[in-house]
C-alpha cells in the first residue's frame, strides 16, 4: 500500500498534474483526486492501485515501504537510477524558462 503523501510526492517529483497522472495510469481524474485526498493509506480498488503503481514505475519512480532500505527507514518515494523522463513532464529548462537546443 502507498500513502496519499507518497502519491502527491511522486507526482511532484515527476512535475506532472493530476490530469497527466490520470492519463498515464489510465484512471479518471476524480479517482486520482480521491486517492490523494485519503487521510493516510490510499483508498481504491486493487486494479486502480496496480495501474497507479505501474504508471509511476514506468515513469521512473520507486515507492519506499515502511522499513525498506533507506536512511530514515520511513515511507517515501525516490527516482530510480537512471531516472527516465516522464512522458509529459516538464524539463528543468522549461520549468525555469530556459530554452532547449534543437538538433
C-alpha positions as CSV (number, residue, x, y, z in Angstrom):
1,X,0.0,0.0,0.0
2,X,1.0,3.6,-0.5
3,X,0.1,6.7,1.3
4,X,-1.6,9.8,-0.1
5,X,1.5,11.8,0.8
6,X,3.7,9.3,-1.3
7,X,1.3,9.7,-4.2
8,X,1.5,13.5,-4.1
9,X,5.3,13.4,-3.6
10,X,5.8,11.1,-6.6
11,X,3.7,13.3,-8.8
12,X,5.7,16.3,-7.6
13,X,9.0,14.6,-8.4
14,X,7.7,14.0,-11.9
15,X,6.4,17.5,-12.3
16,X,3.0,16.4,-13.5
17,X,-0.5,17.4,-12.6
18,X,-3.4,15.1,-11.6
19,X,-4.7,15.1,-15.2
20,X,-1.4,13.9,-16.6
21,X,-1.2,11.2,-13.9
22,X,-4.7,10.1,-14.8
23,X,-3.7,9.7,-18.4
24,X,-0.5,7.8,-17.6
25,X,-2.3,5.4,-15.2
26,X,-5.5,5.1,-17.3
27,X,-7.6,6.2,-14.4
28,X,-10.1,9.1,-14.1
29,X,-9.1,12.5,-12.6
30,X,-11.7,12.1,-9.9
31,X,-10.1,8.7,-8.9
32,X,-6.7,10.4,-8.6
33,X,-8.3,13.2,-6.6
34,X,-10.0,10.7,-4.2
35,X,-6.7,8.8,-3.8
36,X,-4.8,12.0,-3.0
37,X,-7.5,13.1,-0.5
38,X,-7.2,9.9,1.5
39,X,-6.1,10.6,5.1
40,X,-3.3,8.1,5.3
41,X,-3.3,5.0,3.1
42,X,-4.6,5.5,-0.4
43,X,-8.0,4.0,-0.8
44,X,-9.0,2.4,-4.1
45,X,-9.7,-0.9,-5.7
46,X,-6.8,-3.2,-6.3
47,X,-6.9,-2.7,-10.1
48,X,-6.7,1.1,-9.7
49,X,-3.8,0.8,-7.3
50,X,-1.9,-1.6,-9.6
51,X,-2.4,0.8,-12.6
52,X,-1.1,3.7,-10.5
53,X,2.0,1.9,-9.2
54,X,2.7,0.6,-12.8
55,X,2.5,4.2,-14.1
56,X,4.9,5.5,-11.5
57,X,7.2,2.6,-12.1
58,X,7.3,3.2,-15.8
59,X,8.0,6.9,-15.2
60,X,11.0,6.0,-13.0
61,X,9.5,6.4,-9.5
62,X,10.2,3.9,-6.8
63,X,7.9,3.7,-3.8
64,X,9.6,3.1,-0.5
65,X,7.7,1.0,2.0
66,X,7.9,1.3,5.8
67,X,11.1,-0.3,7.0
68,X,12.6,-0.6,3.5
69,X,16.3,0.2,2.9
70,X,16.5,4.0,3.3
71,X,18.3,6.5,5.6
72,X,15.3,7.1,7.8
73,X,13.5,3.7,7.4
74,X,10.2,5.6,6.8
75,X,7.9,5.6,3.8
76,X,8.8,7.7,0.8
77,X,9.4,7.9,-2.9
78,X,12.6,8.3,-4.9
79,X,13.7,8.4,-8.5
80,X,15.2,5.2,-10.0
81,X,18.7,5.4,-11.4
82,X,19.0,6.4,-14.2
83,X,15.8,8.3,-14.0
84,X,13.9,8.3,-17.3
85,X,11.9,11.4,-18.3
86,X,8.2,11.0,-17.5
87,X,6.1,11.4,-20.6
88,X,4.6,14.8,-20.5
89,X,6.8,16.0,-17.6
90,X,8.3,19.5,-17.7
91,X,12.1,19.5,-18.1
92,X,14.2,21.7,-15.8
93,X,15.0,24.1,-18.6
94,X,11.3,24.5,-19.5
95,X,10.3,24.9,-15.8
96,X,12.9,27.6,-15.3
97,X,12.1,29.4,-18.6
98,X,15.2,28.2,-20.4
99,X,15.3,27.0,-24.0
100,X,16.4,23.7,-25.4
101,X,18.8,23.4,-28.3
102,X,17.3,21.5,-31.3
103,X,19.3,19.1,-33.3
